[in-house]
Amino acid sequence: MNKTVQETQASYDRVAVEYGERFKDEMDDKPFDRDCLDRLAREVGEVGAICDLGCGPGQIARYLHRKGVKTLGVDLSPNMIAEAQRLNPEIHFHQGDMLSLPDADNSWGGIAAFYCIIHIPREQIVDALREMKRVLRPGGVLLVTFHIGAKIEHLDEFFEKTVNLDFAFYLPTEMENWLRDAGFELEETLVREPNPAVEVETQRAYLFARKPVVD
């Protein structure tokens, strides 16, 4: 595990409880996000479980589970996994690094990667996407979301605790090219404006892509 990954893991370990309390119910205030998750569930169908990748306190997994979808969650932070499991005892969560997941090839029917890729440096994005493709079943669907832009924001403090976190912004065209380079079939790119009453005021991108049935 490199230093950046270690710092990211340690930072989220420190704020897991506070983060969970703040974000555990955020889907209640995000109708566009819910619509995208509903579409993901429809497109995955019976292909397999949907993974809430970079799950944090498991709010995405909880929404899908309540819709009757088979789901699980994976996060880099062991403390965040513990918080997700505490809040959602009916869902399975386990620890994993999205650059080297512990899961077998062709494990999942879909992936909801909500803002987890923002901690991956640009030069490693294609590697992360290839790893997601590896664990998807043929025909499986990826929904990846991120903040739109070209900057990197750094945090030294989060929830009044010391952290060392970089939050990368990407352009939709960049992510489209990275998805193609990773071997995905791009389905659609959606963009929405922020809702400053409930979230950081940034423009958001939602990209749907599919693992080919035959590589």
Phi, psi and omega in degrees: 000124182283172187298319181298316179296318179299317180293320179296315179299312182296323180296314179289330173301321183291328187251012189304315183294313180294319178298316179299317180295323182286321191249358186299332182246020188295335180297338179301330185255012187230079183297324180296317179298319179296320178298320179294320178292323176298318178296316178304314180299318180295316184289327178288318179058234182262014182297327180161184182291153174258130178265129170275096187272131189068048197291342184056227180279008172086024184293326178289314178300320180297316180299313181295319180299318181291342175272001179088015181269137172290125187215166175207172180223146178227136178214153179291328187270118176301323179292326177291322176299317179298321179292317178299319180292323178296318182283335185224069186296343182275355183245143177274132175232145172213159184280144177187150177261124186293350173273348179202075185288147180280358187274151183287161173305145173058040184274323192242151175276335181203162177226130169255102182257081185271103174063010178281332183286351181292348177263005180261126176300150182308320184290350180247002183300314182297322177300316180296318180294323176296323178293321175297317179298321180302317185275351174280144172287155175307130184087356180293155188245136174250131169244111182245134182234152181196168175278138183272131178158192181230012186258171171234123177260135181248137176242129172260345181219137182212125184053040177062026176233151181288128178223172174220086188232133171252134178245109183269140174256146181228160173267143179306320180296324175300310184295323176301315180293320179296320178298317178296317179299328180279353177098012178275155169263116182285131181255311182196147174244125178242147179229138175227155176278158182285160171247093188298344179289337186231358185204168174300140189276078177228151173287142187240147176242144179228113183246129174259131178217158185229141172284128180303147177295323176233118178285000000 
